[in-house]
Amino acid sequence: MLEEIRVKKAAQHNLKKIDINLPRNKLIVITGPSGSGKSSLAFDTLFAEGQRRYIQCLSTYARQYIEQMEKPEVESIEGLSPSISIDQRTISSNPRSTVGTVTEIYDLLRLLFARVGTPLCHRCGRKVSSQTPDQIVKRIFEGSCQKKMKILSPLVKGRKGEYNTLFERLRKKGYLRFRVDGQFREIEEKISLERQKKHNIEVLIDEIKISSDSEKRLKEAVNQALEMGGGDLLVMDKDGRDFFYSLNLLCPYCEISLPELEPRTFSFNSPYGACPSCHGIGFQTILDQWGEIELTGEGCSFCEGSRLKKESLAVRIGGRNIYELSSLPVNNLISELSSLDFSSNQEPIVSKILKEVDSRLEVMVELGIPYLQLTRTTASLSGGEARRVRLAAQIGARLRGILYVLDEPTIGLHQKDNRRLISLLRNIRDEGNSIIVVEHDEQTIRSADFILDLGPGAGEDGGYKVAEGNLDSILSSVHSLTSQYLRGDKSIQIPSERRRPKGWLTIRQAEEHNLKNIDVRIPLAVITAVTGVSGSGKSTLIYDILYKSLLNIFYKAKQKVGKHKEILGIDQINKVISVDQKPIGRTPRSNPATYTGLFSSLRQLFALSPESRIRGYWAGRFSFNLSGGRCEECRGAGARKIEMHFLPDVFVTCDRCQGRRYNKETLSIIYKGKNIADYLAMTVDEAFEYLKAHPVLKRKLGILKKVGLGYIRLGQPAPTLSGGEAQRIKLTKELSRKDTGQTLYLLDEPTTGLHFDDVRKLLEVLSELVRLGNTVVIVEHNLEVIKYSDYIIDLGPEGGERGGWVVAKGSPEGVAESEKSYTGKFLKKVLALNRDNPQEKIFSEAK
């Protein structure tokens, strides 16, 4: 195997046919301005090719079920390992998705409980034991005397397949009737089952009227059913009710039989384990006005939010059921599992499972989220928490010989926790893996074994290799914008004067989640940074309480607001706008023009042209998503997808419209010498010059330019945008709304994906908003943003139950003097050393 990854002539997206040699089994950071080609190289080239080669090793049969990646635009790549990517995609907000299911720790606990759990009767709490065939016959006889009963043997329980061979074998043995998915079918029928659906199949052994005369016949039927059903049988009465009997488990007092324990017995996503009332969601449901199921905020009264059947909750290890164990914070769960005692027979089984569980739990601790519970829904996580849960899921398996490609793993991490993350990445490297990190965080850049700086600009001005090598090589680079910030030649200046508040918003007695009944005052008409370690309560305070309350007041929404007494000072604002971390779109039909609303104004402009009015064209004519104006050959996509079955799908430029998306009649409408397709192909800077006479278009394009996105094309497909670009497009959409001078802007880590220089541009835009009288509140860990803010609210001191207090508040200079604040300790160094060369001193301990 080569000692390096050799890339020749990489030209994906805006990469300029660059040649790169990256050392294997090292921690590599790819940095550079947002839009310079970092993601194009790391994800769309290196990861895509590593994944593609791995899939090519699979059989053609397996490949048809896997979404295959296109071959990247590169001449050759040598020395590449199988690859795993952890990008900036947000985690699922499905109510069934939890921290435990995403990290797969809950799956391992299900296996543990199925193998060594102690089953108890859910009625009386006594231990259940196995029973004999004679005992089963006796119980059927006592409970169903003089009743006609069907004796069924369960052969297939919730498994996928067609089972043609099974049916044929049973026919040859002379069985006449089956029950398939609850319906009785005759032997003569042709039974055709869907291969990809789960099925239940029972064979009818006998139909008997239970009496003393039929006791021998009943014994024979029971023995035959138990033999065929692997120790299980079903008895069905005339009303269609099923009674389950098993050789395995029985409560001798309540006479309740329990099925054999399996991992799915403890799954709330399976009918074998899910609560029958809420179907495993954990909350009560109602039907909305459209007849659709809607979740309420109330926990299910039947399972009390545990999501599981009572039978599943009656199985215990160390006195706890699986829900109680999963509800412990990660650090407590580690202690609990280490204290469990198992028999010598159980030890070989348990040791392998617990080793895997402990490995993943330790990764969560190293990533700074020891306070999370496995039962926590992913929808309730902050953006930073969600990314680290995904990170724990991917790297918790501790694979070797892998290329890990990570996109800004420090997002959502406090500076206090950065060192632990870097240590974790180094440990993974030392286990024989190569790690490529797309990152802007200074501490991570300085900790890398090898740094690749792309640029010098963004978009068409990027895609070149500006500098590469170790930290000293980067610092000596003359042309690298990154090195200029690392050396301190350029920096984000501290404001010469802090703005003074023009009023206050006061949240009283906030106690949602881990908030400790706190009062918080937020100043108006200034920039406020809400800081603190991950899990300290920042998102709960700002989004679950403040934002949702204001939505209900201003827009008559019906949001479930976090627990608090009241909010004072709302009369001093009249509008609230939130910019979160959700993606802007995953399909090529979504682009900057459509997302920001700019495209609607542009289409309206074309519809008002004299030629359009003569022809009767309206704004919809200029949409590539609607029939009439679009090219019908490619349905407005500009390309046709050709399915290759065992190979990746191929996209071919439409030969009718030549990739322009519209028919020739639509393209014949001209404004300032350009048609609608020409405008979509323009960069923001180019379009601004053509459209600046129109106030709405000028405003939207102007804000895109201000946040540093003048280089992107209006019609650029959303999937090709980097994380930083997508974040700023979201910001642009909200900032382009007409402000009232009394608008409250809430931003969740807006520096995600932004280079030092892009952060500077962002802060200039936010300062302009405040100059107009608006209020900006930022949930942020970036020290450059924190030092620039006028006011800081620092929560903590730790995450989870040890957080939720206001640790410090006031100006950055005031918070920096706080001895209790972790944020203050780092901020103090930034403020004190800003006149010198602070970066080298602040982060030298990370080396």
C-alpha positions in Angstrom: 0.0 0.0 0.0 1.3 3.5 -0.9 2.3 5.8 2.0 0.2 8.6 0.5 -3.0 9.3 -1.3 -2.1 10.6 -4.8 -4.8 12.7 -6.6 -4.2 13.8 -10.2 -6.0 16.5 -12.0 -9.0 16.8 -9.7 -11.6 19.0 -11.5 -14.9 18.4 -9.5 -17.0 21.5 -9.5 -14.6 24.5 -9.2 -11.4 22.5 -8.7 -8.8 23.6 -11.3 -7.3 20.2 -12.3 -5.1 20.1 -9.2 -2.6 17.5 -8.2 -2.3 16.6 -4.5 -0.4 14.1 -2.4 -1.8 13.5 1.1 0.0 11.4 3.7 -1.8 8.3 4.8 -2.6 7.5 8.5 -2.3 11.2 9.4 -4.7 13.9 10.7 -5.2 16.2 7.6 -7.0 19.5 7.7 -8.3 21.0 4.4 -9.0 24.7 4.9 -9.6 27.9 2.9 -12.3 30.5 2.2 -15.9 29.2 2.0 -16.6 28.1 -1.5 -12.9 27.5 -2.3 -13.4 23.8 -3.2 -12.8 22.1 0.2 -16.0 20.0 0.1 -15.5 19.3 -3.6 -12.2 17.7 -2.9 -12.9 16.0 0.4 -16.4 14.7 -0.1 -17.2 14.9 -3.8 -13.8 13.5 -4.9 -12.0 11.5 -2.2 -15.0 10.1 -0.3 -17.1 9.6 -3.4 -14.3 7.6 -5.1 -13.5 5.5 -2.0 -17.2 4.7 -1.6 -17.6 3.9 -5.3 -14.7 1.5 -5.3 -16.0 -0.3 -2.3 -19.4 -0.7 -3.8 -17.8 -2.0 -7.0 -16.5 -5.0 -5.0 -20.0 -6.1 -4.2 -22.0 -8.5 -6.4 -24.2 -7.0 -9.2 -27.2 -8.3 -7.2 -26.3 -6.3 -4.1 -25.4 -3.2 -6.1 -28.9 -2.8 -7.5 -30.1 -2.1 -4.0 -27.5 0.5 -3.2 -27.5 4.1 -4.3 -24.2 4.4 -6.2 -22.1 7.6 -6.4 -21.0 9.1 -9.7 -17.3 8.8 -10.6 -15.8 12.1 -9.7 -14.1 14.3 -12.3 -10.5 13.3 -11.6 -7.9 11.7 -13.8 -6.7 9.2 -11.1 -6.5 8.5 -7.4 -4.0 6.1 -5.9 -3.6 4.8 -2.3 -7.3 5.3 -1.4 -9.0 3.3 1.4 -12.7 2.5 1.9 -14.2 5.8 3.1 -16.8 7.0 5.6 -18.1 10.5 5.6 -19.6 12.6 8.4 -20.9 15.8 6.8 -23.1 18.7 7.9 -26.4 17.0 7.3 -28.8 17.5 10.1 -30.0 14.5 12.0 -33.5 12.9 11.5 -36.4 14.8 13.3 -38.6 11.7 13.2 -40.1 11.2 16.6 -39.0 7.5 16.5 -35.3 8.5 16.1 -33.4 8.7 19.4 -29.8 9.1 20.5 -29.8 5.4 21.2 -31.0 4.4 17.8 -28.7 6.7 15.9 -25.6 5.6 17.7 -26.9 1.9 17.6 -26.2 1.6 21.4 -29.9 0.9 21.9 -29.7 -2.0 19.4 -26.8 -3.5 21.4 -28.8 -3.1 24.7 -31.7 -4.9 23.0 -29.4 -7.8 22.2 -28.1 -7.8 25.8 -31.6 -8.0 27.3 -32.7 -10.7 24.8 -29.7 -12.9 25.8 -29.3 -12.4 29.5 -32.4 -10.5 30.7 -34.5 -11.9 33.6 -38.2 -12.0 32.5 -40.8 -11.2 35.2 -44.5 -11.3 35.0 -45.8 -7.8 34.2 -48.9 -8.4 36.4 -47.5 -9.8 39.6 -43.7 -9.2 39.2 -42.7 -12.8 39.8 -40.1 -14.5 37.8 -41.5 -16.5 34.9 -40.3 -20.1 34.1 -40.6 -22.7 31.3 -43.6 -25.1 31.1 -44.2 -28.6 29.7 -46.5 -29.8 26.9 -48.8 -31.5 29.5 -49.1 -28.2 31.5 -50.0 -26.4 28.2 -52.7 -29.0 27.5 -54.1 -28.7 31.0 -54.3 -24.9 30.8 -56.1 -25.1 27.4 -58.5 -27.7 28.8 -59.3 -25.6 31.9 -59.7 -22.3 30.1 -61.7 -23.5 27.0 -63.7 -26.5 28.0 -66.7 -27.2 25.8 -65.5 -24.5 23.3 -64.4 -25.1 19.8 -60.8 -24.0 19.3 -58.3 -23.8 16.4 -54.8 -25.1 17.2 -52.2 -23.2 15.1 -48.4 -23.6 14.8 -46.5 -20.3 14.1 -43.9 -20.9 11.4 -43.0 -17.4 10.3 -43.1 -14.4 12.7 -42.6 -11.0 11.2 -40.1 -12.0 8.6 -39.7 -10.9 4.9 -39.9 -13.3 2.0 -42.2 -15.1 -0.4 -42.1 -18.6 1.3 -43.1 -20.5 -1.8 -41.0 -23.5 -0.8 -42.5 -23.5 2.7 -46.1 -23.6 1.3 -45.1 -26.4 -1.2 -43.6 -28.5 1.6 -46.7 -28.1 3.8 -49.0 -29.0 0.9 -47.0 -32.3 0.4 -47.4 -33.1 4.1 -51.2 -32.8 3.7 -52.0 -29.6 5.6 -55.2 -28.0 4.3 -55.4 -24.4 5.7 -53.0 -21.7 6.7 -53.4 -18.3 8.3 -51.3 -15.7 6.4 -51.1 -12.2 7.9 -54.3 -12.8 9.8 -56.3 -14.2 6.9 -57.1 -17.9 6.5 -56.2 -19.3 3.1 -57.1 -22.7 1.6 -54.5 -25.2 0.2 -55.9 -24.9 -3.3 -55.3 -21.2 -3.4 -52.2 -19.7 -5.1 -50.6 -17.8 -2.3 -48.3 -15.0 -3.5 -46.5 -12.8 -0.9 -44.6 -9.6 -1.4 -40.9 -10.3 -0.9 -40.0 -7.1 0.8 -42.8 -7.1 3.3 -42.9 -8.8 6.7 -45.3 -11.7 7.1 -46.8 -14.0 9.7 -47.6 -17.5 8.7 -49.3 -20.1 10.9 -50.5 -23.6 9.8 -53.8 -25.0 11.1 -53.0 -28.2 12.9 -56.5 -29.1 14.1 -59.9 -27.6 15.1 -61.2 -29.3 18.2 -64.2 -29.0 20.6 -62.5 -29.2 24.0 -63.9 -31.9 26.1 -62.8 -35.1 28.0 -63.5 -37.1 24.9 -61.0 -35.1 22.8 -58.2 -34.9 25.4 -56.0 -37.4 23.5 -56.6 -35.5 20.2 -55.8 -32.2 21.9 -52.5 -33.7 23.2 -51.5 -34.8 19.7 -52.3 -31.5 18.2 -50.4 -29.5 20.9 -47.3 -31.7 20.6 -47.4 -31.4 16.8 -47.9 -27.6 16.9 -45.0 -27.2 19.4 -42.7 -29.3 17.4 -43.4 -27.4 14.2 -43.5 -24.0 15.9 -40.2 -24.4 17.7 -41.9 -24.6 21.1 -44.7 -22.0 20.5 -48.3 -22.5 19.6 -51.5 -20.3 19.2 -55.0 -21.3 20.2 -57.8 -19.3 18.5 -61.4 -19.1 19.8 -64.5 -18.7 17.8 -64.4 -14.9 18.3 -61.0 -14.7 16.6 -59.0 -14.1 19.8 -55.5 -15.6 20.0 -54.0 -17.2 23.1 -50.3 -17.7 23.1 -48.6 -20.8 24.7 -44.9 -21.6 24.8 -42.5 -24.2 26.3 -40.3 -21.3 27.2 -41.8 -18.8 29.6 -44.9 -18.9 31.9 -45.9 -17.1 35.1 -47.2 -19.9 37.4 -49.5 -17.6 39.3 -51.1 -15.4 36.6 -50.8 -18.3 34.0 -49.6 -15.8 31.4 -47.3 -17.3 28.7 -44.6 -15.1 27.2 -42.8 -15.5 23.9 -39.1 -16.3 23.7 -37.0 -13.1 24.2 -35.6 -11.7 21.0 -34.0 -8.3 20.2 -37.2 -7.1 18.5 -39.1 -7.7 21.8 -37.4 -4.5 23.0 -37.8 -2.5 19.8 -40.4 0.3 19.9 -40.2 0.3 16.1 -41.5 -3.3 15.9 -45.0 -4.5 16.7 -43.4 -7.2 18.8 -42.1 -4.6 21.3 -44.0 -1.4 20.7 -46.6 -0.1 23.1 -50.0 -1.0 21.6 -51.5 2.3 22.5 -49.0 4.8 21.0 -47.3 2.3 18.6 -43.9 3.1 20.0 -43.9 6.9 19.6 -44.2 7.6 23.4 -46.8 10.4 23.0 -50.5 10.6 22.7 -51.8 11.3 19.2 -54.8 13.2 17.8 -56.4 13.6 14.4 -56.0 17.1 13.0 -58.5 18.9 10.8 -57.2 17.1 7.7 -57.6 13.7 9.3 -53.9 13.2 9.7 -52.2 11.9 12.9 -50.6 14.6 14.9 -48.5 14.2 18.1 -49.5 16.0 21.2 -47.0 17.1 23.9 -48.6 14.6 26.4 -46.8 11.4 27.1 -48.7 8.1 26.4 -50.7 7.2 29.5 -50.5 3.4 28.7 -46.6 3.1 28.6 -45.9 6.4 30.4 -43.5 7.5 27.6 -41.4 4.3 27.6 -42.7 3.3 24.1 -42.7 -0.4 25.0 -45.1 -3.2 25.8 -45.5 -4.0 29.5 -44.2 -7.5 28.8 -40.9 -5.9 27.4 -40.6 -3.6 30.4 -40.9 -6.6 32.7 -37.5 -8.0 31.6 -34.7 -6.7 33.9 -31.0 -6.7 34.2 -29.6 -5.6 37.6 -33.0 -4.5 38.7 -33.6 -2.1 35.8 -35.6 -2.6 32.6 -34.3 -1.4 29.2 -36.1 1.9 29.4 -34.8 2.7 32.9 -31.3 1.9 31.8 -31.5 3.9 28.6 -32.9 6.9 30.6 -29.6 7.3 32.5 -27.2 10.0 31.3 -24.3 8.5 29.4 -21.7 8.9 32.2 -24.1 7.3 34.7 -24.9 4.5 32.2 -21.2 3.6 31.9 -20.9 3.3 35.7 -24.1 1.2 35.9 -23.0 -1.2 33.3 -19.6 -1.7 34.8 -21.2 -2.6 38.2 -23.4 -5.4 36.8 -22.7 -9.0 37.8 -23.3 -11.9 35.5 -22.9 -15.7 35.9 -20.0 -17.6 34.4 -22.3 -18.9 31.7 -23.4 -15.4 30.7 -20.0 -13.8 30.8 -18.8 -14.9 27.3 -22.0 -13.5 25.8 -22.1 -10.3 27.8 -18.4 -9.4 27.4 -18.6 -8.9 23.7 -21.8 -6.9 23.8 -20.6 -4.6 26.7 -17.3 -4.0 25.0 -19.0 -2.6 22.0 -21.4 -0.6 24.1 -18.6 0.9 26.3 -16.6 1.8 23.2 -19.5 3.9 21.8 -20.4 5.4 25.2 -16.8 6.5 25.8 -16.8 8.2 22.4 -19.8 10.2 23.5 -18.0 11.3 26.6 -14.9 12.3 24.6 -17.1 14.3 22.3 -18.5 16.3 25.3 -22.0 14.9 25.5 -21.9 12.7 28.6 -25.1 14.3 29.8 -27.4 13.0 27.0 -29.7 10.0 27.6 -30.2 7.3 24.9 -34.0 7.9 25.2 -33.6 11.6 24.1 -35.3 12.2 20.8 -33.0 13.6 18.0 -35.6 16.3 17.3 -34.9 17.8 20.7 -31.1 18.1 20.2 -29.3 21.3 19.4 -27.4 21.5 16.0 -24.0 20.8 17.7 -25.4 17.9 19.7 -27.0 16.3 16.7 -23.7 16.4 14.7 -21.7 14.9 17.6 -24.3 12.1 18.0 -23.8 11.3 14.3 -20.0 11.5 14.8 -20.3 9.0 17.7 -22.3 6.7 15.6 -19.7 6.6 12.8 -16.5 6.5 14.7 -17.7 4.5 17.7 -17.2 1.2 15.8 -13.4 1.8 15.9 -12.6 0.5 12.5 -9.1 0.2 11.0 -7.7 1.0 7.6 -10.5 3.5 6.9 -10.4 7.0 5.4 -12.6 9.2 7.6 -13.8 12.4 6.0 -15.3 14.9 8.5 -17.0 18.2 7.9 -16.3 20.7 10.7 -16.6 18.3 13.7 -16.0 21.2 16.1 -19.4 22.8 15.3 -21.3 23.1 18.5 -18.2 22.4 20.6 -17.0 24.8 23.3 -13.3 25.6 23.3 -13.0 23.6 26.5 -14.1 20.5 24.6 -12.1 21.0 21.4 -9.0 19.5 23.0 -10.8 16.3 23.8 -12.1 16.0 20.2 -8.6 16.5 18.8 -7.3 13.8 21.1 -10.1 11.5 19.9 -9.2 12.1 16.3 -5.5 11.4 17.0 -6.5 8.1 18.7 -8.4 7.1 15.6 -5.4 8.0 13.5 -3.1 6.0 15.7 -5.3 2.9 15.2 -4.3 2.9 11.5 -6.8 5.3 9.9 -6.5 8.4 7.7 -8.5 11.4 8.8 -9.4 14.3 6.5 -11.1 17.2 8.2 -12.7 20.2 6.4 -12.3 22.8 9.1 -12.0 26.5 9.9 -11.4 26.1 13.7 -8.0 27.5 14.5 -7.2 25.1 17.3 -7.9 22.1 15.0 -5.8 23.6 12.1 -2.9 24.1 14.4 -3.2 20.5 15.6 -3.1 18.8 12.2 -0.2 16.7 10.9 -0.7 18.1 7.4 -2.6 21.2 6.2 -4.0 21.8 2.7 -5.1 25.4 2.0 -7.3 25.9 -1.1 -8.3 29.3 -2.6 -7.3 31.9 -3.1 -10.9 33.0 -3.4 -14.3 31.4 -3.7 -16.3 30.0 -6.6 -14.5 30.6 -9.9 -11.7 32.4 -8.1 -11.1 29.3 -5.9 -10.2 25.7 -6.6 -6.4 26.2 -6.6 -3.8 24.7 -4.2 -2.5 27.8 -2.3 -0.4 26.1 0.4 0.3 22.7 1.8 2.5 21.0 4.4 2.9 21.2 8.2 1.9 24.3 10.2 5.2 26.0 9.7 4.9 25.7 5.9 1.4 27.2 6.0 2.5 30.1 8.3 5.3 31.0 5.9 3.0 31.2 2.9 2.7 34.7 1.4 -0.5 34.1 -0.7 -2.6 32.2 1.8 -5.5 34.1 3.3 -5.7 31.5 6.1 -2.0 32.0 7.0 -2.6 35.8 7.2 -5.2 35.2 10.0 -3.1 32.5 11.7 -0.1 34.8 11.8 -2.2 37.7 13.0 -1.5 39.9 9.9 -5.3 40.1 9.6 -7.9 39.8 12.3 -11.4 40.6 13.3 -11.1 43.9 15.3 -12.7 44.4 18.6 -15.2 47.3 18.4 -13.8 50.5 19.7 -17.0 51.1 21.7 -19.7 48.7 22.9 -23.3 49.7 22.0 -25.7 50.5 24.8 -29.0 48.7 25.2 -32.2 50.6 24.4 -34.4 48.3 26.4 -34.6 44.8 27.8 -36.4 41.5 27.2 -36.7 39.6 30.5 -37.5 35.9 30.7 -38.6 35.0 34.2 -38.3 31.6 36.0 -37.1 29.6 33.0 -37.0 25.9 33.9 -37.5 23.8 30.7 -35.2 20.8 30.5 -32.1 21.6 32.6 -32.7 25.3 33.2 -32.7 26.0 36.9 -35.6 28.4 37.3 -33.4 31.3 36.1 -34.2 34.9 35.2 -32.5 36.2 32.0 -32.4 39.7 30.7 -31.6 40.2 27.0 -30.6 43.7 25.9 -32.3 45.3 22.9 -30.7 47.1 19.9 -27.3 45.4 20.4 -25.6 42.1 19.5 -25.9 39.5 22.3 -23.9 36.3 22.3 -25.5 33.4 24.3 -22.6 31.1 25.2 -21.7 28.1 27.3 -20.6 24.5 27.0 -22.7 22.2 24.9 -25.8 21.1 26.8 -25.8 24.1 29.2 -29.3 25.2 28.0 -28.6 27.8 25.3 -31.0 26.4 22.7 -33.6 25.6 25.3 -33.6 29.2 26.5 -33.5 31.0 23.2 -35.5 28.6 20.9 -37.8 26.4 23.1 -38.8 29.3 25.4 -38.2 32.8 23.8 -38.7 32.0 20.0 -41.7 29.7 20.4 -43.4 32.2 22.8 -42.9 35.1 20.3 -44.2 32.9 17.4 -47.4 32.3 19.4 -47.8 36.0 20.3 -46.9 37.6 16.9 -48.1 35.0 14.4 -50.8 33.1 16.4 -48.8 29.9 16.1 -49.6 26.9 18.3 -46.1 26.0 19.5 -45.5 24.1 22.7 -43.4 26.6 24.7 -40.8 25.6 27.2 -41.6 26.0 30.9 -41.3 29.6 32.3 -43.4 32.1 34.1 -43.5 35.1 31.8 -41.5 37.3 29.3 -41.5 41.0 29.9 -40.7 43.8 27.4 -42.3 42.1 24.3 -44.0 45.4 23.5 -40.5 46.8 22.5 -40.3 44.4 19.5 -42.8 43.6 16.8 -41.2 40.8 14.8 -39.0 37.7 15.3 -36.9 36.0 12.7 -34.9 32.8 13.3 -32.0 31.4 11.2 -31.3 27.8 12.2 -29.1 25.0 10.8 -31.6 23.1 8.7 -30.4 22.4 5.1 -31.8 24.6 2.3 -32.7 21.8 -0.1 -31.5 18.4 -1.3 -32.7 18.4 -4.9 -31.0 20.0 -8.0 -34.3 22.0 -8.5 -33.5 24.0 -5.4 -31.0 26.8 -5.9 -30.1 30.2 -4.4 -32.6 32.0 -6.6 -35.6 29.8 -5.6 -34.7 29.6 -1.9 -34.2 33.3 -1.3 -37.4 34.2 -3.2 -35.3 36.2 -5.8 -36.6 33.9 -8.6 -40.2 34.8 -8.0 -39.4 38.5 -8.5 -37.2 37.7 -11.5 -40.0 35.7 -13.1 -42.5 38.5 -12.4 -40.1 40.9 -14.1 -40.0 38.8 -17.3 -43.8 38.4 -17.2 -44.2 42.2 -17.2 -42.1 42.6 -20.4 -44.1 43.9 -23.4 -43.5 40.7 -25.4 -44.8 38.5 -22.6 -47.9 40.6 -22.2 -48.6 40.4 -25.9 -48.3 36.6 -25.8 -50.2 36.3 -22.6 -47.3 34.8 -20.6 -47.6 34.9 -16.8 -44.9 34.4 -14.2 -45.5 30.6 -14.0 -44.3 30.5 -17.7 -40.8 31.2 -16.5 -40.7 28.4 -13.9 -38.7 25.3 -14.8 -41.0 23.3 -12.4 -44.2 24.0 -14.3 -45.3 22.7 -17.7 -45.9 25.4 -20.3 -42.6 27.2 -20.3 -40.2 24.4 -19.4 -38.6 21.9 -21.7 -40.8 18.9 -21.6 -38.1 16.6 -22.9 -36.2 16.9 -19.6 -39.1 18.3 -17.6 -37.1 21.4 -16.7 -34.2 19.5 -15.2 -31.7 20.4 -18.0 -30.5 16.8 -18.1 -32.0 13.3 -18.5 -31.3 10.5 -16.1 -30.4 7.2 -17.8 -30.7 4.2 -15.4 -27.7 1.8 -15.7 -29.1 -0.7 -13.2 -25.8 -2.3 -11.9 -23.8 0.9 -12.5 -24.4 4.5 -11.3 -27.2 6.4 -13.1 -25.8 8.6 -15.9 -27.1 12.2 -16.4 -26.9 13.4 -20.0 -27.5 17.0 -21.0 -30.9 17.3 -22.7 -30.4 17.5 -26.4 -33.5 19.5 -27.0 -32.9 22.5 -24.6 -29.1 22.0 -24.4 -29.3 22.1 -20.6 -31.1 25.4 -20.5 -34.3 23.9 -18.9 -36.8 26.0 -21.0 -38.4 25.7 -24.4 -37.5 28.0 -27.2 -40.7 30.1 -26.9 -39.8 31.0 -23.3 -36.2 31.7 -24.1 -37.2 34.1 -26.8 -38.4 36.6 -24.1 -35.5 39.0 -23.5 -34.7 41.5 -20.7 -31.6 43.7 -21.2 -30.4 41.3 -23.9 -30.6 38.2 -21.7 -33.3 35.5 -21.3 -34.3 33.7 -18.1 -31.7 30.9 -18.5 -29.0 33.5 -19.0 -29.9 35.1 -15.6 -29.9 31.8 -13.8 -26.4 31.1 -15.2 -25.1 34.5 -13.9 -23.1 35.0 -10.7 -24.7 37.3 -8.0 -22.2 40.0 -8.9 -23.1 39.9 -12.6 -26.9 39.8 -11.9 -26.6 42.8 -9.6 -25.3 45.0 -12.3 -28.2 44.0 -14.6 -31.0 44.2 -12.0 -30.0 46.9 -9.6 -32.7 49.2 -11.0 -35.4 47.0 -9.3 -35.5 47.6 -5.5 -36.6 44.1 -4.4 -34.0 42.3 -6.6 -31.3 44.9 -5.7 -32.0 44.3 -2.0 -31.8 40.5 -2.2 -28.7 40.5 -4.5 -27.0 43.1 -2.4 -27.3 41.1 0.8 -25.9 38.0 -1.0 -22.9 40.2 -2.0 -22.5 41.5 1.5 -22.3 38.1 3.1 -19.6 37.1 0.6 -21.6 35.1 -1.9 -21.1 37.4 -5.0 -19.4 34.5 -6.8 -22.2 31.9 -6.7 -24.6 31.4 -9.6 -28.3 32.1 -9.2 -29.2 28.7 -10.6 -26.5 26.7 -8.9 -28.1 23.4 -7.6 -28.4 23.3 -3.8 -26.6 19.9 -3.5 -23.4 21.5 -4.9 -23.3 24.3 -2.3 -20.9 24.0 0.6 -22.1 24.0 4.2 -20.9 27.6 4.7 -22.6 28.8 1.4 -25.9 27.1 2.4 -25.8 28.7 5.8 -25.3 32.2 4.4 -28.1 31.7 1.8 -30.4 30.9 4.7 -29.2 34.0 6.4 -29.7 36.1 3.3 -33.3 34.9 3.0 -34.1 36.1 6.5 -32.1 39.3 6.3 -33.8 40.4 3.1 -37.2 40.5 4.8 -38.2 44.0 5.4 -37.1 44.9 8.9 -39.2 47.2 11.1 -36.4 48.6 13.2 -37.8 46.5 16.1 -37.0 43.1 14.7 -35.4 40.4 16.9 -33.0 38.1 14.9 -32.1 34.8 16.5 -29.1 33.0 14.9 -28.0 29.5 15.8 -24.2 29.2 15.1 -24.2 31.4 12.0 -20.4 30.9 11.6 -20.9 27.2 10.6 -18.7 26.6 7.5 -17.3 30.1 7.5 -13.6 31.1 7.1 -12.1 33.8 9.3 -12.6 36.4 6.5 -16.2 35.3 5.9 -16.9 35.7 9.7 -15.7 39.3 9.4 -18.2 40.0 6.5 -21.0 38.3 8.4 -20.4 40.5 11.5 -20.4 43.6 9.3 -23.9 42.7 8.0 -25.2 42.0 11.6 -23.8 45.3 12.8 -25.8 47.1 10.0 -29.0 45.4 11.3 -28.3 46.7 14.8 -27.5 50.2 13.5 -31.0 50.3 12.1 -32.4 49.6 15.6 -32.9 45.8 15.4 -31.7 43.2 18.0 -29.4 40.3 17.2 -29.1 37.3 19.5 -26.5 34.7 18.5 -26.0 31.2 20.0 -22.3 30.8 19.4 -19.0 29.2 20.4 -16.8 31.2 18.0 -14.5 33.5 20.0 -14.3 36.0 17.2 -18.1 36.5 17.3 -18.2 36.5 21.1 -15.5 39.2 21.5 -17.3 41.3 18.8 -20.6 41.2 20.7 -21.9 44.0 22.9 -23.3 41.7 25.6 -22.8 38.1 26.7 -25.1 35.7 28.5 -23.0 32.7 29.6 -24.8 29.5 30.7 -23.3 26.5 32.5 -21.1 25.8 34.2 -21.3 22.3 32.7 -23.8 20.4 30.4 -26.9 18.4 31.4 -28.0 18.5 35.0 -24.8 20.3 36.0 -25.8 23.2 33.6 -28.7 25.5 33.3 -27.4 28.4 35.5 -26.4 31.9 34.4 -22.7 31.7 35.1 -21.8 35.2 33.8 -23.4 38.1 32.0 -22.3 41.6 30.8 -19.8 43.0 28.3 -17.1 40.7 26.9 -14.6 42.5 29.1 -16.8 41.8 32.2 -17.4 38.1 31.4 -13.6 37.7 30.8 -13.0 38.5 34.5 -15.4 35.8 35.7 -13.6 33.0 37.5 -16.5 30.5 37.1 -17.0 30.9 33.3 -15.1 28.6 31.0 -16.0 31.0 28.2 -14.5 33.9 30.2 -11.2 32.1 30.6 -10.7 31.8 26.8 -12.2 35.2 26.1 -9.8 36.8 28.5 -6.8 35.6 26.5 -8.3 36.8 23.2 -9.1 40.3 24.6 -5.7 40.6 26.4 -3.6 39.4 23.5 -5.5 40.8 20.6 -3.0 43.6 20.2 -0.1 41.1 19.9 -0.4 37.7 18.1 -3.0 36.0 20.3 -3.6 32.9 18.2 -0.2 31.4 18.7 -0.4 31.8 22.5 -4.0 30.9 23.0 -3.9 27.6 21.2 -0.3 26.5 21.7 -1.4 24.0 24.4 -3.4 22.1 21.7 -0.2 21.0 20.0 
